[in-house]
Every structure is written in structure tokens, then in C-alpha cells.
Amino acid sequence: MFESEKKEFLDSLKDFVKGLSDKISENDEWTVKGFIDIFKNIYTVSGDTKVISKILELQLFPYLKDFAVSSRKYWIQNRIGKISELVS
């Protein structure tokens, strides 16, 4: 990958990451407060890192996937354009 492409991707990723906090919190409060089981018992979220990482994974995965797909499409189109220029 060319250095300019790496920098462009990193800048794009940094911009994308800035918007992720809106996906997991509102007014500096987590949007997930706990879990409800099939018996309607409510459990608060603990500080266990495995629990927190799973919550973040479930909440953020769709956004990360969309970013990856859109970035890949962009880079493929960009790469084809550069290859076309070299061949011409």
C-alpha cells in the first residue's frame, strides 16, 4: 500500500472512530444498562471486562462492518483507477 493511501485510510478510520461513542452512549451515559432474562429478571452491567467487551462488540460490530465494506469498495475503486492510469 502506498504511504499516502495508508495515511488517508488512517485519517478516515480516526474520523469514523470519533463517531462511535454516539452509538454506545447518550449524554455520557451508556445506552445499555443491564440484561433481562426470560423470567424478566433484570441484571445490571458489571465491571467485568468480558461482559463489557461483548456489549461493545454487539453494539459496534454493524458499524465496523459497514466501515470495512465502504472502505474496501473505496480502496478497490481507487486502486483500479491508479492501475488504469499506469496502463494507459
C-alpha positions in Angstrom: 0.0 0.0 0.0 1.3 3.5 -0.8 2.2 5.8 2.1 -0.5 8.3 1.0 -3.1 5.6 1.0 -2.1 4.4 4.4 -2.4 8.0 5.8 -5.7 8.5 4.0 -7.1 5.3 5.5 -5.8 6.1 9.0 -7.4 9.6 8.8 -10.7 8.0 7.6 -10.6 5.5 10.4 -9.9 8.2 13.1 -12.9 10.2 11.8 -15.0 7.1 11.9 -14.0 6.2 15.5 -14.8 9.7 16.7 -18.5 8.9 16.0 -18.7 5.6 17.7 -19.3 7.0 21.2 -22.7 8.2 20.0 -23.5 4.5 19.2 -22.9 3.3 22.8 -23.8 6.3 24.9 -26.2 9.2 25.2 -25.5 12.3 27.4 -22.3 10.5 28.7 -24.5 7.5 29.9 -24.2 4.0 28.5 -27.3 3.1 26.4 -27.1 -0.5 27.8 -28.0 -0.6 31.5 -28.3 -4.3 32.0 -29.7 -7.6 30.9 -33.1 -9.2 31.1 -33.5 -12.9 31.2 -36.5 -15.0 30.0 -38.0 -14.8 33.5 -37.9 -11.0 33.3 -35.2 -10.7 35.9 -33.0 -7.6 35.5 -29.3 -7.7 35.9 -27.1 -4.6 35.9 -23.9 -4.5 33.8 -20.9 -5.4 35.9 -17.4 -4.1 35.5 -16.2 -7.5 34.1 -14.2 -6.8 31.0 -15.6 -9.8 29.2 -19.1 -8.5 29.7 -18.2 -5.0 28.7 -16.3 -6.2 25.6 -19.2 -8.4 24.5 -21.6 -5.4 24.8 -19.3 -3.2 22.8 -18.9 -5.9 20.2 -22.6 -6.4 19.8 -23.3 -2.7 19.6 -20.4 -1.7 17.4 -20.0 -4.6 15.0 -22.6 -3.5 12.5 -20.9 0.0 12.3 -17.4 -1.5 12.0 -18.6 -3.9 9.3 -20.2 -1.0 7.3 -17.0 1.0 7.6 -14.9 -2.0 6.4 -17.2 -2.6 3.4 -17.3 1.0 2.4 -13.5 1.4 2.8 -12.9 -1.7 0.8 -15.1 -0.5 -2.0 -13.3 2.9 -2.0 -9.8 1.3 -2.0 -10.7 -1.1 -4.7 -12.1 1.7 -6.9 -9.1 3.9 -6.1 -6.7 1.1 -6.9 -8.4 0.3 -10.2 -8.2 4.0 -11.1 -4.4 4.1 -10.3 -3.8 0.8 -12.3 -5.8 2.2 -15.2 -3.6 5.3 -15.2 -0.4 3.3 -15.2 -1.6 1.1 -18.0 -2.7 4.0 -20.2 
